[in-house]
Amino acid sequence: MTAFGALPFSDELKQGVAQEKARPVSPVYPQISQAIYNNVNDALAGRVSPADAMKKANDQIDKALSTF
């Protein structure tokens, strides 16, 4: 039995680890991360619809990317 074998979700975990990728390199990564975090949390809390949250996040990300 492997270390993964004792976990009921081991196949999914193993697949996720095998497919991992580094975060994208960007000088505005903190702004991108914050846009995603804030808007996903607003949608999860029911303050905005998921569609509106993703549109706002996309707009904020585009704005951050346009600064360099």
Secondary structure, DSSP 8 states (H G I E B T S, - for coil): --GGGGSTTHHHHHHHHHT-------TTHHHHHHHHHHHHHHHHTTSS-HHHHHHHHHHHHHHHHTT-
